[in-house]
């Protein structure tokens, strides 16, 4: 693999890493705060014990959230990259199997890339 390909792949992985990291951090912090308050106020845990459980829970939630988010975003960006590479190589295909369920910027780009592929064809 050439150096430019390695750099592009590394840059893409870094972008997806940052995207998943942000969501995982916010989710983990918010859920741990809620868990701490519930354990402390509703169940009468000592703040130190509640903090320990919330801290362990934060790590678990972070790992799970990051893993799920990373895999979903990676798949979507791979799909977008595949469509644009096929357009560049003038390989026009039907993309009926591509689903857009999140209705965000990435889904919009995927839809536009499919329309562009059909228009150029």
Secondary structure, DSSP 4 states (H G I P E B T S, - for coil): --HHHHHHHHHHHHHHHHHHHHHHHHHHHHHHHHHHHIIIIIS---HHHHHHHHHHHHHHHHHHHHHHHHHHHHHHHHHHHHHHHHHHTT-----TT----S-SHHHHHHHHHHHHHHHH-
